[in-house]
């Protein structure tokens, strides 16, 4: 049996920056890929970027 949850997790491209408005968190304050709550944040050109410390997934907030 194919687990659809695992397929959706595998589709996350860690090199891409996701837009929070289009892809909000599955669990508020946690990474969609690894479920970690540890992030490093930066601001460049008025864009707030949140990067997971565990897996490196990025979202612009």
Secondary structure as UniProt FT lines:
FT   HELIX           4..10
FT   TURN            14..15
FT   STRAND          17..19
FT   TURN            20..22
FT   TURN            28..29
FT   TURN            32..34
FT   STRAND          39..44
FT   TURN            45..46
FT   STRAND          47..52
FT   TURN            53..55
FT   STRAND          58..60
//
